[in-house]
Amino acid sequence: MKLSISHDTAYYYEDQVRASIQYLRLTPQESPRQRVLGWQLDLPRPAQVQVDPYGNILHVLTLDEPHDTIRIHASGQVDIDEACEAERYDGSPLPFLRSTHLTQADQALRQFALRNVGEQRDRAALGNLMLALREHMAYTPGSTHVESTAAEAFAGCAGVCQDHTHAFLACLRTLGIPARYVSGYLFTDDCGHVASHAWAEAWLNGAWYSFDITNRLNKPERHLKLAVGMDYLDACPVRGMRRGGGYEKMHAHVIVSPAEIQIVQQQQQ
C-alpha cells in the first residue's frame, strides 16, 4: 500500500522566544517493510541532520533570533509492504530490556503481565496480553498527559496510544522480553481517527514484531514507522526546548491517505 502523508505542526507563543531548539524525528527510513518514494521537510531554516543512538533520522532545528511562531511541515509518500510482518535487526536488542521513568512496571503491572502470559513467551501469548491490556485501559483522550507513566495510566484504566504502548512495554520488559516504542502514522478508513500514532515492537525469534495495542492489531499493514526508542521521549516526532515565550499553544494536523487517491485529488484541483 502506498501512503501519502501531510503533517503540519505549528507552535504559537504568548511572548517572543529568545532562542529555541527543536529535535525532529519526522523522516522515515528505508526498511524491508517500507520504501520511501519521496519525502521532504519544510522548515524555517536549514537543520542539522544526524542519526540518533536508536538509528532514527534526526533533524536539529536551531533558531537563535527572537520568534513567536514555529511552523514545520513534513510530507511524502511511502510504499508499505503489507506482507512483511517482522523486521530483522543487526544490533543487540538487550538495551530495550531497560525500563525508563515512563515505562517502569509497578507491582500491579508485573502481576498483570504474569497473569496474562504465564510461562509462554511467543507471539500468541503477547497477542493475548495486548487484548487484555486494551480491555483494561479504555481509549480515553484527555484522561492522561504527555508525562503520565505506564503505572499511572494503568491504575486509571484509561489512556491513549502513548499510554497503551508504555504499559505494554512495561509488561514485556518485566517478563524479560526486549520491547521498544514506535512513533509513526496509521491509515484507517475512519476519518475521525488520529493519524499520528504510536505502537510497540517486541523482540521474538530474532526479529521485531509489531503490536498496536490501541487498535488491537499485531500485523502492521497500514503503519508507517518514523522512529523507535525506549519510550515516547526517544521517538516523539517533535520535541524542543526554548528560552522565553511564555504560554505556548501547539497545533498539529496530519493527513494520511492512499497515495493514488491524493494524486487524483491534486489533479482535479
Secondary structure as a PSIPRED ss2 file (coil, helix, strand):
# PSIPRED VFORMAT (PSIPRED V4.0)

   1 M C   1.000  0.000  0.000
   2 K E   0.000  0.000  1.000
   3 L E   0.000  0.000  1.000
   4 S E   0.000  0.000  1.000
   5 I E   0.000  0.000  1.000
   6 S E   0.000  0.000  1.000
   7 H E   0.000  0.000  1.000
   8 D E   0.000  0.000  1.000
   9 T E   0.000  0.000  1.000
  10 A E   0.000  0.000  1.000
  11 Y E   0.000  0.000  1.000
  12 Y E   0.000  0.000  1.000
  13 Y E   0.000  0.000  1.000
  14 E E   0.000  0.000  1.000
  15 D E   0.000  0.000  1.000
  16 Q E   0.000  0.000  1.000
  17 V E   0.000  0.000  1.000
  18 R E   0.000  0.000  1.000
  19 A E   0.000  0.000  1.000
  20 S E   0.000  0.000  1.000
  21 I E   0.000  0.000  1.000
  22 Q E   0.000  0.000  1.000
  23 Y E   0.000  0.000  1.000
  24 L E   0.000  0.000  1.000
  25 R E   0.000  0.000  1.000
  26 L E   0.000  0.000  1.000
  27 T E   0.000  0.000  1.000
  28 P C   1.000  0.000  0.000
  29 Q C   1.000  0.000  0.000
  30 E C   1.000  0.000  0.000
  31 S C   1.000  0.000  0.000
  32 P C   1.000  0.000  0.000
  33 R C   1.000  0.000  0.000
  34 Q E   0.000  0.000  1.000
  35 R E   0.000  0.000  1.000
  36 V E   0.000  0.000  1.000
  37 L E   0.000  0.000  1.000
  38 G E   0.000  0.000  1.000
  39 W E   0.000  0.000  1.000
  40 Q E   0.000  0.000  1.000
  41 L E   0.000  0.000  1.000
  42 D E   0.000  0.000  1.000
  43 L C   1.000  0.000  0.000
  44 P C   1.000  0.000  0.000
  45 R C   1.000  0.000  0.000
  46 P C   1.000  0.000  0.000
  47 A C   1.000  0.000  0.000
  48 Q E   0.000  0.000  1.000
  49 V E   0.000  0.000  1.000
  50 Q E   0.000  0.000  1.000
  51 V E   0.000  0.000  1.000
  52 D C   1.000  0.000  0.000
  53 P C   1.000  0.000  0.000
  54 Y C   1.000  0.000  0.000
  55 G C   1.000  0.000  0.000
  56 N C   1.000  0.000  0.000
  57 I E   0.000  0.000  1.000
  58 L E   0.000  0.000  1.000
  59 H E   0.000  0.000  1.000
  60 V E   0.000  0.000  1.000
  61 L E   0.000  0.000  1.000
  62 T E   0.000  0.000  1.000
  63 L E   0.000  0.000  1.000
  64 D C   1.000  0.000  0.000
  65 E C   1.000  0.000  0.000
  66 P C   1.000  0.000  0.000
  67 H E   0.000  0.000  1.000
  68 D E   0.000  0.000  1.000
  69 T E   0.000  0.000  1.000
  70 I E   0.000  0.000  1.000
  71 R E   0.000  0.000  1.000
  72 I E   0.000  0.000  1.000
  73 H E   0.000  0.000  1.000
  74 A E   0.000  0.000  1.000
  75 S E   0.000  0.000  1.000
  76 G E   0.000  0.000  1.000
  77 Q E   0.000  0.000  1.000
  78 V E   0.000  0.000  1.000
  79 D E   0.000  0.000  1.000
  80 I E   0.000  0.000  1.000
  81 D C   1.000  0.000  0.000
  82 E C   1.000  0.000  0.000
  83 A C   1.000  0.000  0.000
  84 C C   1.000  0.000  0.000
  85 E C   1.000  0.000  0.000
  86 A E   0.000  0.000  1.000
  87 E E   0.000  0.000  1.000
  88 R E   0.000  0.000  1.000
  89 Y C   1.000  0.000  0.000
  90 D C   1.000  0.000  0.000
  91 G C   1.000  0.000  0.000
  92 S C   1.000  0.000  0.000
  93 P C   1.000  0.000  0.000
  94 L H   0.000  1.000  0.000
  95 P H   0.000  1.000  0.000
  96 F H   0.000  1.000  0.000
  97 L H   0.000  1.000  0.000
  98 R C   1.000  0.000  0.000
  99 S C   1.000  0.000  0.000
 100 T C   1.000  0.000  0.000
 101 H H   0.000  1.000  0.000
 102 L H   0.000  1.000  0.000
 103 T H   0.000  1.000  0.000
 104 Q C   1.000  0.000  0.000
 105 A C   1.000  0.000  0.000
 106 D C   1.000  0.000  0.000
 107 Q H   0.000  1.000  0.000
 108 A H   0.000  1.000  0.000
 109 L H   0.000  1.000  0.000
 110 R H   0.000  1.000  0.000
 111 Q H   0.000  1.000  0.000
 112 F H   0.000  1.000  0.000
 113 A H   0.000  1.000  0.000
 114 L H   0.000  1.000  0.000
 115 R H   0.000  1.000  0.000
 116 N H   0.000  1.000  0.000
 117 V H   0.000  1.000  0.000
 118 G C   1.000  0.000  0.000
 119 E C   1.000  0.000  0.000
 120 Q C   1.000  0.000  0.000
 121 R C   1.000  0.000  0.000
 122 D C   1.000  0.000  0.000
 123 R H   0.000  1.000  0.000
 124 A H   0.000  1.000  0.000
 125 A H   0.000  1.000  0.000
 126 L H   0.000  1.000  0.000
 127 G H   0.000  1.000  0.000
 128 N H   0.000  1.000  0.000
 129 L H   0.000  1.000  0.000
 130 M H   0.000  1.000  0.000
 131 L H   0.000  1.000  0.000
 132 A H   0.000  1.000  0.000
 133 L H   0.000  1.000  0.000
 134 R H   0.000  1.000  0.000
 135 E H   0.000  1.000  0.000
 136 H H   0.000  1.000  0.000
 137 M C   1.000  0.000  0.000
 138 A E   0.000  0.000  1.000
 139 Y E   0.000  0.000  1.000
 140 T C   1.000  0.000  0.000
 141 P C   1.000  0.000  0.000
 142 G C   1.000  0.000  0.000
 143 S C   1.000  0.000  0.000
 144 T C   1.000  0.000  0.000
 145 H C   1.000  0.000  0.000
 146 V C   1.000  0.000  0.000
 147 E C   1.000  0.000  0.000
 148 S C   1.000  0.000  0.000
 149 T C   1.000  0.000  0.000
 150 A H   0.000  1.000  0.000
 151 A H   0.000  1.000  0.000
 152 E H   0.000  1.000  0.000
 153 A H   0.000  1.000  0.000
 154 F H   0.000  1.000  0.000
 155 A H   0.000  1.000  0.000
 156 G H   0.000  1.000  0.000
 157 C C   1.000  0.000  0.000
 158 A E   0.000  0.000  1.000
 159 G E   0.000  0.000  1.000
 160 V C   1.000  0.000  0.000
 161 C H   0.000  1.000  0.000
 162 Q H   0.000  1.000  0.000
 163 D H   0.000  1.000  0.000
 164 H H   0.000  1.000  0.000
 165 T H   0.000  1.000  0.000
 166 H H   0.000  1.000  0.000
 167 A H   0.000  1.000  0.000
 168 F H   0.000  1.000  0.000
 169 L H   0.000  1.000  0.000
 170 A H   0.000  1.000  0.000
 171 C H   0.000  1.000  0.000
 172 L H   0.000  1.000  0.000
 173 R H   0.000  1.000  0.000
 174 T H   0.000  1.000  0.000
 175 L C   1.000  0.000  0.000
 176 G C   1.000  0.000  0.000
 177 I C   1.000  0.000  0.000
 178 P C   1.000  0.000  0.000
 179 A E   0.000  0.000  1.000
 180 R E   0.000  0.000  1.000
 181 Y E   0.000  0.000  1.000
 182 V E   0.000  0.000  1.000
 183 S E   0.000  0.000  1.000
 184 G E   0.000  0.000  1.000
 185 Y E   0.000  0.000  1.000
 186 L E   0.000  0.000  1.000
 187 F C   1.000  0.000  0.000
 188 T C   1.000  0.000  0.000
 189 D C   1.000  0.000  0.000
 190 D C   1.000  0.000  0.000
 191 C C   1.000  0.000  0.000
 192 G C   1.000  0.000  0.000
 193 H C   1.000  0.000  0.000
 194 V C   1.000  0.000  0.000
 195 A C   1.000  0.000  0.000
 196 S E   0.000  0.000  1.000
 197 H E   0.000  0.000  1.000
 198 A E   0.000  0.000  1.000
 199 W E   0.000  0.000  1.000
 200 A E   0.000  0.000  1.000
 201 E E   0.000  0.000  1.000
 202 A E   0.000  0.000  1.000
 203 W E   0.000  0.000  1.000
 204 L E   0.000  0.000  1.000
 205 N C   1.000  0.000  0.000
 206 G C   1.000  0.000  0.000
 207 A E   0.000  0.000  1.000
 208 W E   0.000  0.000  1.000
 209 Y E   0.000  0.000  1.000
 210 S E   0.000  0.000  1.000
 211 F E   0.000  0.000  1.000
 212 D E   0.000  0.000  1.000
 213 I C   1.000  0.000  0.000
 214 T C   1.000  0.000  0.000
 215 N C   1.000  0.000  0.000
 216 R C   1.000  0.000  0.000
 217 L E   0.000  0.000  1.000
 218 N C   1.000  0.000  0.000
 219 K C   1.000  0.000  0.000
 220 P C   1.000  0.000  0.000
 221 E C   1.000  0.000  0.000
 222 R C   1.000  0.000  0.000
 223 H E   0.000  0.000  1.000
 224 L E   0.000  0.000  1.000
 225 K E   0.000  0.000  1.000
 226 L E   0.000  0.000  1.000
 227 A E   0.000  0.000  1.000
 228 V E   0.000  0.000  1.000
 229 G E   0.000  0.000  1.000
 230 M C   1.000  0.000  0.000
 231 D C   1.000  0.000  0.000
 232 Y H   0.000  1.000  0.000
 233 L H   0.000  1.000  0.000
 234 D H   0.000  1.000  0.000
 235 A H   0.000  1.000  0.000
 236 C C   1.000  0.000  0.000
 237 P C   1.000  0.000  0.000
 238 V E   0.000  0.000  1.000
 239 R E   0.000  0.000  1.000
 240 G E   0.000  0.000  1.000
 241 M E   0.000  0.000  1.000
 242 R E   0.000  0.000  1.000
 243 R E   0.000  0.000  1.000
 244 G E   0.000  0.000  1.000
 245 G C   1.000  0.000  0.000
 246 G C   1.000  0.000  0.000
 247 Y C   1.000  0.000  0.000
 248 E E   0.000  0.000  1.000
 249 K E   0.000  0.000  1.000
 250 M E   0.000  0.000  1.000
 251 H E   0.000  0.000  1.000
 252 A E   0.000  0.000  1.000
 253 H E   0.000  0.000  1.000
 254 V E   0.000  0.000  1.000
 255 I E   0.000  0.000  1.000
 256 V E   0.000  0.000  1.000
 257 S E   0.000  0.000  1.000
 258 P E   0.000  0.000  1.000
 259 A H   0.000  1.000  0.000
 260 E H   0.000  1.000  0.000
 261 I H   0.000  1.000  0.000
 262 Q H   0.000  1.000  0.000
 263 I H   0.000  1.000  0.000
 264 V H   0.000  1.000  0.000
 265 Q H   0.000  1.000  0.000
 266 Q H   0.000  1.000  0.000
 267 Q H   0.000  1.000  0.000
 268 Q H   0.000  1.000  0.000
 269 Q C   1.000  0.000  0.000
